[in-house]
Amino acid sequence: MEARFRRGQKKSPEEANQMLQMQAWQEEVERARQGQRDAESKPSSLEAEVQKMRVEMAAMKRDAEHYSRQGKKFY
């Protein structure tokens, strides 16, 4: 359709409108696909953050237990 337009052949307003509508739909589909990809990657990054926090909390708990045992020896 676009090639005909460039060569100077007239397009009907309906054809032009259909082409614009198809482009709009294609853009909408691409935005939806990008949103889906973003949504799929987000949980994995959140899961990684949660795992990192678990490791940090385990280390803090270990340190707290270590220091509490040390403190009892000195009293």
Backbone as XML, in Angstrom:
<?xml version="1.0"?>
<chain id="A" units="angstrom">
  <residue number="1" name="MET">
    <atom name="N" x="0.818" y="-1.195" z="0.000"/>
    <atom name="CA" x="0.000" y="0.000" z="0.000"/>
    <atom name="C" x="0.865" y="1.264" z="0.000"/>
  </residue>
  <residue number="2" name="GLU">
    <atom name="N" x="1.914" y="1.289" z="0.840"/>
    <atom name="CA" x="2.756" y="2.477" z="0.920"/>
    <atom name="C" x="3.486" y="2.717" z="-0.395"/>
  </residue>
  <residue number="3" name="ALA">
    <atom name="N" x="3.916" y="1.648" z="-1.069"/>
    <atom name="CA" x="4.641" y="1.796" z="-2.322"/>
    <atom name="C" x="3.751" y="2.451" z="-3.371"/>
  </residue>
  <residue number="4" name="ARG">
    <atom name="N" x="2.497" y="2.073" z="-3.414"/>
    <atom name="CA" x="1.565" y="2.677" z="-4.370"/>
    <atom name="C" x="1.425" y="4.165" z="-4.097"/>
  </residue>
  <residue number="5" name="PHE">
    <atom name="N" x="1.386" y="4.526" z="-2.833"/>
    <atom name="CA" x="1.236" y="5.926" z="-2.442"/>
    <atom name="C" x="2.452" y="6.729" z="-2.900"/>
  </residue>
  <residue number="6" name="ARG">
    <atom name="N" x="3.632" y="6.157" z="-2.729"/>
    <atom name="CA" x="4.861" y="6.852" z="-3.121"/>
    <atom name="C" x="4.942" y="7.039" z="-4.644"/>
  </residue>
  <residue number="7" name="ARG">
    <atom name="N" x="4.405" y="6.080" z="-5.389"/>
    <atom name="CA" x="4.461" y="6.165" z="-6.853"/>
    <atom name="C" x="3.424" y="7.134" z="-7.412"/>
  </residue>
  <residue number="8" name="GLY">
    <atom name="N" x="2.643" y="7.731" z="-6.548"/>
    <atom name="CA" x="1.697" y="8.731" z="-7.006"/>
    <atom name="C" x="0.308" y="8.193" z="-7.266"/>
  </residue>
  <residue number="9" name="GLN">
    <atom name="N" x="0.105" y="6.906" z="-7.096"/>
    <atom name="CA" x="-1.239" y="6.380" z="-7.269"/>
    <atom name="C" x="-2.053" y="6.759" z="-6.043"/>
  </residue>
  <residue number="10" name="LYS">
    <atom name="N" x="-3.291" y="7.095" z="-6.304"/>
    <atom name="CA" x="-4.136" y="7.541" z="-5.204"/>
    <atom name="C" x="-4.634" y="6.356" z="-4.392"/>
  </residue>
  <residue number="11" name="LYS">
    <atom name="N" x="-4.691" y="6.605" z="-3.109"/>
    <atom name="CA" x="-5.291" y="5.625" z="-2.209"/>
    <atom name="C" x="-6.643" y="6.162" z="-1.810"/>
  </residue>
  <residue number="12" name="SER">
    <atom name="N" x="-7.533" y="5.275" z="-1.618"/>
    <atom name="CA" x="-8.827" y="5.728" z="-1.131"/>
    <atom name="C" x="-8.677" y="6.121" z="0.334"/>
  </residue>
  <residue number="13" name="PRO">
    <atom name="N" x="-9.506" y="7.007" z="0.816"/>
    <atom name="CA" x="-9.442" y="7.359" z="2.244"/>
    <atom name="C" x="-9.627" y="6.135" z="3.150"/>
  </residue>
  <residue number="14" name="GLU">
    <atom name="N" x="-10.403" y="5.176" z="2.682"/>
    <atom name="CA" x="-10.599" y="3.954" z="3.478"/>
    <atom name="C" x="-9.295" y="3.177" z="3.614"/>
  </residue>
  <residue number="15" name="GLU">
    <atom name="N" x="-8.550" y="3.063" z="2.490"/>
    <atom name="CA" x="-7.269" y="2.352" z="2.542"/>
    <atom name="C" x="-6.280" y="3.068" z="3.451"/>
  </residue>
  <residue number="16" name="ALA">
    <atom name="N" x="-6.236" y="4.379" z="3.352"/>
    <atom name="CA" x="-5.334" y="5.150" z="4.203"/>
    <atom name="C" x="-5.715" y="4.985" z="5.667"/>
  </residue>
  <residue number="17" name="ASN">
    <atom name="N" x="-6.993" y="5.018" z="5.925"/>
    <atom name="CA" x="-7.474" y="4.863" z="7.300"/>
    <atom name="C" x="-7.154" y="3.464" z="7.822"/>
  </residue>
  <residue number="18" name="GLN">
    <atom name="N" x="-7.335" y="2.447" z="6.980"/>
    <atom name="CA" x="-7.020" y="1.071" z="7.385"/>
    <atom name="C" x="-5.536" y="0.922" z="7.691"/>
  </residue>
  <residue number="19" name="MET">
    <atom name="N" x="-4.705" y="1.565" z="6.867"/>
    <atom name="CA" x="-3.271" y="1.473" z="7.091"/>
    <atom name="C" x="-2.893" y="2.130" z="8.423"/>
  </residue>
  <residue number="20" name="LEU">
    <atom name="N" x="-3.454" y="3.291" z="8.687"/>
    <atom name="CA" x="-3.184" y="3.959" z="9.964"/>
    <atom name="C" x="-3.681" y="3.121" z="11.134"/>
  </residue>
  <residue number="21" name="GLN">
    <atom name="N" x="-4.844" y="2.509" z="10.971"/>
    <atom name="CA" x="-5.397" y="1.660" z="12.027"/>
    <atom name="C" x="-4.490" y="0.452" z="12.283"/>
  </residue>
  <residue number="22" name="MET">
    <atom name="N" x="-3.985" y="-0.153" z="11.195"/>
    <atom name="CA" x="-3.093" y="-1.304" z="11.355"/>
    <atom name="C" x="-1.803" y="-0.896" z="12.056"/>
  </residue>
  <residue number="23" name="GLN">
    <atom name="N" x="-1.255" y="0.265" z="11.690"/>
    <atom name="CA" x="-0.039" y="0.736" z="12.355"/>
    <atom name="C" x="-0.293" y="0.966" z="13.838"/>
  </residue>
  <residue number="24" name="ALA">
    <atom name="N" x="-1.433" y="1.553" z="14.162"/>
    <atom name="CA" x="-1.776" y="1.806" z="15.565"/>
    <atom name="C" x="-1.902" y="0.492" z="16.322"/>
  </residue>
  <residue number="25" name="TRP">
    <atom name="N" x="-2.524" y="-0.504" z="15.695"/>
    <atom name="CA" x="-2.663" y="-1.806" z="16.353"/>
    <atom name="C" x="-1.307" y="-2.469" z="16.558"/>
  </residue>
  <residue number="26" name="GLN">
    <atom name="N" x="-0.456" y="-2.369" z="15.535"/>
    <atom name="CA" x="0.874" y="-2.968" z="15.661"/>
    <atom name="C" x="1.663" y="-2.312" z="16.793"/>
  </residue>
  <residue number="27" name="GLU">
    <atom name="N" x="1.560" y="-0.992" z="16.903"/>
    <atom name="CA" x="2.244" y="-0.294" z="17.985"/>
    <atom name="C" x="1.673" y="-0.702" z="19.347"/>
  </residue>
  <residue number="28" name="GLU">
    <atom name="N" x="0.363" y="-0.851" z="19.404"/>
    <atom name="CA" x="-0.271" y="-1.266" z="20.655"/>
    <atom name="C" x="0.156" y="-2.678" z="21.046"/>
  </residue>
  <residue number="29" name="VAL">
    <atom name="N" x="0.238" y="-3.564" z="20.057"/>
    <atom name="CA" x="0.681" y="-4.934" z="20.315"/>
    <atom name="C" x="2.122" y="-4.924" z="20.822"/>
  </residue>
  <residue number="30" name="GLU">
    <atom name="N" x="2.971" y="-4.118" z="20.213"/>
    <atom name="CA" x="4.372" y="-4.061" z="20.641"/>
    <atom name="C" x="4.481" y="-3.515" z="22.063"/>
  </residue>
  <residue number="31" name="ARG">
    <atom name="N" x="3.692" y="-2.501" z="22.382"/>
    <atom name="CA" x="3.701" y="-1.968" z="23.759"/>
    <atom name="C" x="3.233" y="-3.031" z="24.747"/>
  </residue>
  <residue number="32" name="ALA">
    <atom name="N" x="2.216" y="-3.788" z="24.367"/>
    <atom name="CA" x="1.722" y="-4.854" z="25.238"/>
    <atom name="C" x="2.771" y="-5.940" z="25.434"/>
  </residue>
  <residue number="33" name="ARG">
    <atom name="N" x="3.458" y="-6.285" z="24.348"/>
    <atom name="CA" x="4.515" y="-7.303" z="24.457"/>
    <atom name="C" x="5.654" y="-6.823" z="25.352"/>
  </residue>
  <residue number="34" name="GLN">
    <atom name="N" x="6.026" y="-5.544" z="25.193"/>
    <atom name="CA" x="7.095" y="-4.998" z="26.032"/>
    <atom name="C" x="6.654" y="-4.985" z="27.496"/>
  </residue>
  <residue number="35" name="GLY">
    <atom name="N" x="5.408" y="-4.627" z="27.733"/>
    <atom name="CA" x="4.877" y="-4.651" z="29.095"/>
    <atom name="C" x="4.894" y="-6.052" z="29.678"/>
  </residue>
  <residue number="36" name="GLN">
    <atom name="N" x="4.578" y="-7.037" z="28.861"/>
    <atom name="CA" x="4.608" y="-8.433" z="29.308"/>
    <atom name="C" x="6.030" y="-8.846" z="29.663"/>
  </residue>
  <residue number="37" name="ARG">
    <atom name="N" x="6.992" y="-8.476" z="28.805"/>
    <atom name="CA" x="8.396" y="-8.809" z="29.095"/>
    <atom name="C" x="8.843" y="-8.145" z="30.397"/>
  </residue>
  <residue number="38" name="ASP">
    <atom name="N" x="8.468" y="-6.883" z="30.570"/>
    <atom name="CA" x="8.833" y="-6.179" z="31.801"/>
    <atom name="C" x="8.214" y="-6.853" z="33.019"/>
  </residue>
  <residue number="39" name="ALA">
    <atom name="N" x="6.948" y="-7.233" z="32.891"/>
    <atom name="CA" x="6.253" y="-7.874" z="34.006"/>
    <atom name="C" x="6.872" y="-9.230" z="34.335"/>
  </residue>
  <residue number="40" name="GLU">
    <atom name="N" x="7.325" y="-9.950" z="33.307"/>
    <atom name="CA" x="7.936" y="-11.260" z="33.542"/>
    <atom name="C" x="9.300" y="-11.135" z="34.198"/>
  </residue>
  <residue number="41" name="SER">
    <atom name="N" x="10.033" y="-10.089" z="33.902"/>
    <atom name="CA" x="11.368" y="-9.945" z="34.484"/>
    <atom name="C" x="11.312" y="-9.370" z="35.894"/>
  </residue>
  <residue number="42" name="LYS">
    <atom name="N" x="10.259" y="-8.656" z="36.214"/>
    <atom name="CA" x="10.174" y="-8.010" z="37.521"/>
    <atom name="C" x="10.170" y="-9.010" z="38.682"/>
  </residue>
  <residue number="43" name="PRO">
    <atom name="N" x="9.365" y="-10.087" z="38.625"/>
    <atom name="CA" x="9.394" y="-11.029" z="39.763"/>
    <atom name="C" x="10.759" y="-11.625" z="40.017"/>
  </residue>
  <residue number="44" name="SER">
    <atom name="N" x="11.523" y="-11.910" z="38.965"/>
    <atom name="CA" x="12.833" y="-12.513" z="39.184"/>
    <atom name="C" x="13.761" y="-11.533" z="39.893"/>
  </residue>
  <residue number="45" name="SER">
    <atom name="N" x="13.672" y="-10.250" z="39.563"/>
    <atom name="CA" x="14.524" y="-9.287" z="40.257"/>
    <atom name="C" x="14.054" y="-9.110" z="41.696"/>
  </residue>
  <residue number="46" name="LEU">
    <atom name="N" x="12.745" y="-9.163" z="41.913"/>
    <atom name="CA" x="12.236" y="-9.069" z="43.286"/>
    <atom name="C" x="12.633" y="-10.306" z="44.092"/>
  </residue>
  <residue number="47" name="GLU">
    <atom name="N" x="12.572" y="-11.471" z="43.455"/>
    <atom name="CA" x="12.981" y="-12.700" z="44.142"/>
    <atom name="C" x="14.459" y="-12.638" z="44.512"/>
  </residue>
  <residue number="48" name="ALA">
    <atom name="N" x="15.272" y="-12.079" z="43.640"/>
    <atom name="CA" x="16.700" y="-11.942" z="43.934"/>
    <atom name="C" x="16.906" y="-11.003" z="45.125"/>
  </residue>
  <residue number="49" name="GLU">
    <atom name="N" x="16.132" y="-9.923" z="45.181"/>
    <atom name="CA" x="16.230" y="-8.998" z="46.313"/>
    <atom name="C" x="15.828" y="-9.687" z="47.616"/>
  </residue>
  <residue number="50" name="VAL">
    <atom name="N" x="14.756" y="-10.461" z="47.575"/>
    <atom name="CA" x="14.301" y="-11.176" z="48.769"/>
    <atom name="C" x="15.366" y="-12.162" z="49.223"/>
  </residue>
  <residue number="51" name="GLN">
    <atom name="N" x="15.963" y="-12.886" z="48.282"/>
    <atom name="CA" x="17.012" y="-13.840" z="48.630"/>
    <atom name="C" x="18.195" y="-13.129" z="49.260"/>
  </residue>
  <residue number="52" name="LYS">
    <atom name="N" x="18.565" y="-11.980" z="48.702"/>
    <atom name="CA" x="19.677" y="-11.205" z="49.254"/>
    <atom name="C" x="19.354" y="-10.781" z="50.694"/>
  </residue>
  <residue number="53" name="MET">
    <atom name="N" x="18.123" y="-10.365" z="50.926"/>
    <atom name="CA" x="17.719" y="-9.961" z="52.279"/>
    <atom name="C" x="17.746" y="-11.146" z="53.242"/>
  </residue>
  <residue number="54" name="ARG">
    <atom name="N" x="17.355" y="-12.326" z="52.753"/>
    <atom name="CA" x="17.398" y="-13.525" z="53.599"/>
    <atom name="C" x="18.832" y="-13.826" z="54.035"/>
  </residue>
  <residue number="55" name="VAL">
    <atom name="N" x="19.751" y="-13.703" z="53.082"/>
    <atom name="CA" x="21.160" y="-13.966" z="53.389"/>
    <atom name="C" x="21.661" y="-12.954" z="54.414"/>
  </residue>
  <residue number="56" name="GLU">
    <atom name="N" x="21.309" y="-11.679" z="54.204"/>
    <atom name="CA" x="21.743" y="-10.645" z="55.140"/>
    <atom name="C" x="21.159" y="-10.874" z="56.532"/>
  </residue>
  <residue number="57" name="MET">
    <atom name="N" x="19.894" y="-11.264" z="56.595"/>
    <atom name="CA" x="19.264" y="-11.509" z="57.897"/>
    <atom name="C" x="19.884" y="-12.718" z="58.591"/>
  </residue>
  <residue number="58" name="ALA">
    <atom name="N" x="20.207" y="-13.744" z="57.810"/>
    <atom name="CA" x="20.847" y="-14.922" z="58.400"/>
    <atom name="C" x="22.206" y="-14.545" z="58.973"/>
  </residue>
  <residue number="59" name="ALA">
    <atom name="N" x="22.936" y="-13.701" z="58.257"/>
    <atom name="CA" x="24.246" y="-13.261" z="58.747"/>
    <atom name="C" x="24.086" y="-12.421" z="60.010"/>
  </residue>
  <residue number="60" name="MET">
    <atom name="N" x="23.080" y="-11.554" z="60.032"/>
    <atom name="CA" x="22.844" y="-10.735" z="61.225"/>
    <atom name="C" x="22.458" y="-11.606" z="62.414"/>
  </residue>
  <residue number="61" name="LYS">
    <atom name="N" x="21.642" y="-12.620" z="62.167"/>
    <atom name="CA" x="21.238" y="-13.528" z="63.244"/>
    <atom name="C" x="22.453" y="-14.288" z="63.775"/>
  </residue>
  <residue number="62" name="ARG">
    <atom name="N" x="23.282" y="-14.768" z="62.859"/>
    <atom name="CA" x="24.490" y="-15.482" z="63.258"/>
    <atom name="C" x="25.388" y="-14.581" z="64.100"/>
  </residue>
  <residue number="63" name="ASP">
    <atom name="N" x="25.580" y="-13.344" z="63.640"/>
    <atom name="CA" x="26.414" y="-12.400" z="64.384"/>
    <atom name="C" x="25.824" y="-12.110" z="65.763"/>
  </residue>
  <residue number="64" name="ALA">
    <atom name="N" x="24.519" y="-11.938" z="65.815"/>
    <atom name="CA" x="23.864" y="-11.647" z="67.101"/>
    <atom name="C" x="24.042" y="-12.814" z="68.070"/>
  </residue>
  <residue number="65" name="GLU">
    <atom name="N" x="23.886" y="-14.026" z="67.563"/>
    <atom name="CA" x="24.075" y="-15.193" z="68.432"/>
    <atom name="C" x="25.529" y="-15.286" z="68.893"/>
  </residue>
  <residue number="66" name="HIS">
    <atom name="N" x="26.448" y="-15.007" z="68.000"/>
    <atom name="CA" x="27.867" y="-15.061" z="68.336"/>
    <atom name="C" x="28.191" y="-14.039" z="69.429"/>
  </residue>
  <residue number="67" name="TYR">
    <atom name="N" x="27.716" y="-12.806" z="69.246"/>
    <atom name="CA" x="28.015" y="-11.766" z="70.226"/>
    <atom name="C" x="27.301" y="-12.011" z="71.548"/>
  </residue>
  <residue number="68" name="SER">
    <atom name="N" x="26.102" y="-12.599" z="71.500"/>
    <atom name="CA" x="25.406" y="-12.860" z="72.755"/>
    <atom name="C" x="26.137" y="-13.948" z="73.551"/>
  </residue>
  <residue number="69" name="ARG">
    <atom name="N" x="26.716" y="-14.928" z="72.862"/>
    <atom name="CA" x="27.504" y="-15.962" z="73.552"/>
    <atom name="C" x="28.791" y="-15.361" z="74.112"/>
  </residue>
  <residue number="70" name="GLN">
    <atom name="N" x="29.408" y="-14.487" z="73.345"/>
    <atom name="CA" x="30.635" y="-13.838" z="73.796"/>
    <atom name="C" x="30.374" y="-13.002" z="75.048"/>
  </residue>
  <residue number="71" name="GLY">
    <atom name="N" x="29.241" y="-12.284" z="75.032"/>
    <atom name="CA" x="28.914" y="-11.414" z="76.153"/>
    <atom name="C" x="28.710" y="-12.193" z="77.434"/>
  </residue>
  <residue number="72" name="LYS">
    <atom name="N" x="28.160" y="-13.385" z="77.346"/>
    <atom name="CA" x="27.909" y="-14.198" z="78.549"/>
    <atom name="C" x="29.210" y="-14.635" z="79.188"/>
  </residue>
  <residue number="73" name="LYS">
    <atom name="N" x="30.257" y="-14.820" z="78.381"/>
    <atom name="CA" x="31.545" y="-15.260" z="78.927"/>
    <atom name="C" x="32.168" y="-14.175" z="79.799"/>
  </residue>
  <residue number="74" name="PHE">
    <atom name="N" x="31.920" y="-12.924" z="79.480"/>
    <atom name="CA" x="32.579" y="-11.837" z="80.191"/>
    <atom name="C" x="31.855" y="-11.459" z="81.473"/>
  </residue>
  <residue number="75" name="TYR">
    <atom name="N" x="30.609" y="-11.892" z="81.656"/>
    <atom name="CA" x="29.879" y="-11.479" z="82.860"/>
    <atom name="C" x="30.058" y="-12.434" z="83.979"/>
  </residue>
</chain>
